[in-house]
Amino acid sequence: MKYQKSITKDSEEKLLFNAVKEDSHFAFSCLFNRYYKDLVLFGGIYISDQGICEDIVQNVFLNLWKNRKELYI
């Protein structure tokens, strides 16, 4: 059952990234809400300043949006 959930999650993520590529603000928002907090926490392992971690993750998402047409997933 865990394998099936993993496939479903992978498929859902691919659909979201493909939707972002097609200019879907909703899909972008879903990805942002799904990963922002975890990415900031991950960054905190390496960078002690949470504000800097937040800025870095926001820049990652900004660049994801700016370069969405070139996404290859």
Beta strands, then each sheet from edge to edge (+ up, - down):
end
